[in-house]
Amino acid sequence: MSQLRFDNRVAVVTGGARGLGRAYAMLLASRGAKVVVNDVGASIQGQGIDAGPAEELVREIKAAGGEAVACTDSVATPQGGEAIIKTALDRYGRIDILIHSAGIVRRGSLTEEPAKEEPPGVNLTEEPAKEEPPGVKRMSFEDFDAVLNVHLRGAFHVVRAAFPHMAKARYGRVVLTSSDVGLYGRPHVANYAVSKAGVIGLSNVVALEGAEVGVKSNCIVPAALTRLAGDQDTSSFPPTMMPEMVAHAVGWLAHESCSITGRNLISVGGRVARAYVAETRGVFRDDWSIEEIAKQMDVIQDTKTSVIIDPVPAGHDDHLRYSFEMAKAGK
């Protein structure tokens, strides 16, 4: 198989100067893409601004023969999202690929909690380090919003700015970052879990609206050892937990040959898989009671006859149609 390249393609990578984003930017640039490296250079908690990381990576890409430009606008505001995409348009005249990898972490419980040992998690893309001194503070509204502003609203800000240009060109590849925490949850990161679950919904809508104009959108569900792993015990983790392993999956999702849209691709420790939503067949009755729900719960939850409904081309309609057909059949 010949090498899949990105010659003449323009890619924007948010959070592109460090960790996973850096691996994505380096891979795309090494295969011919012109890359906007967007990174504010903030701390893990989203504090401070430092143009150094983005500028350093741009120098490295250029030294290797690639083409890139640094951008330090923040995804956290609508104006920042517009400015990031404008950087691509002003410098290179187009936007073909959008990869949203920017993220921060702020831990907090739903109530004050004493310290207790947590098992090491598997999602180390933006996973918070354990807090000291012992104990977990109650999550503040500020910390909840700050994380949503970067992960979820940030995704919308750059998508909203980029999508019209992709639609006009009738070509685009959007890769948003979800997480196993968005799929399955984890204590003390409600802000992160909500953001990463919401990103899946956003990607599905981009995939649906982009289906007729050549724009494909998918989520990467990654895990890798980055600075955001903090002080977690990683001794049992395989050596394949490096960001470069995830970059290959993201590279395929960003490539013109990508054949899927509205999907969630997992990449963790060398394993690549698909995460998807499924429904049980369920139970139909023309009359329910609380007691009957309780009585039927085992059958309602039976996964032996699960149905997978893909978002594209008409997941919402397919979901309703499946339910309505049971009602029409009376069983």
C-alpha positions, 0 to 999 in steps of 0.5 A: 500500500502506498503511503497516505499523504496530505500534500496540499492539505491544510490542517488545524490542530488545537492543543497542537504543541504538546502531548497528543496534539504534537504527535498529530501535528508532526505526523501530518506535517511529515506527510505533506500537510501545512499545519496550524499549530494552535496552543496557548501554552497554558498549564494543565489547569488552563492558566497562563499563556506561553507562545513558546511551545507552539513556536518551538514545534513550528521551528521543528517542523520547518527544520524537518522540511515541513510547513507550519505556523503557530497560533496562540488564540484560545479555543475557549471563546468564540472569537478565539475559534474564529481567529484560529481558523482565520490563521489557516485561511490567511496563511494558506487560503483554505482549511481541509482538516480540523483536529480538536485536541486542546484540553485542560483538567480541574478535579472536583467531587460532587461533594467534599470527600476524604482522600482514598486510593484510586486505581490507575485509569486507562485514559491518560490523554487529559487525565488529572493528577491526584491532588495534594493535600489529601481529600477532594474539593467540591467542584466549583462552577468556575472549574466546571465551566472552565473545562467545558469552555476548552473541551466542548465549547472549544470544539464548537467554536472551531467547528462553527468557524471551519464548517462553512469553509469546508462545506463551500469547498465540498471537502473536510475532515473533522476529528474531535477528541472524546474519552473513555471518561465520556463513555463510562464516567469516572469520579471527580471529573464531572466537567471532563466527562460531560465535555467528552460525552458532549463532543460525541453529540457534536461530531454526530451533528457535523457528520450529518450536516456534512454528509451532503457536502463532503465533510466527514466527522469522527471522534478519537477516543485516545489514551497515551502517556503525556504530561497530563498523566501526572503522578499516576502509577503507570508501571503496569502500562505497556510501552505502546502508550505513546502519543505516536500510536494514537496519531496513526488512527487520527491520521487516517480519520483526517485523510481523504481516504477515510471511509467512515463518519459519525463514528468513535475510534478508540486508540489505547496502548496499540489497540484500535477499536470502535465504540458505539451506542446500542439499544436492547430490543426492549419490550412493547406494551400498550399500557405500562405501570411502575410495577410492570416496569419493575417486573419487565426490567430484566427483559428490557435490559437483555442485550442478546438482541441489541440493535446498533443504530449509526448516526449517519445517514438517519440515526434519529429517524431509525431509532424512532422507526424501530420503536414505532414498528414495535407499536404497530405490530403490537409486540 
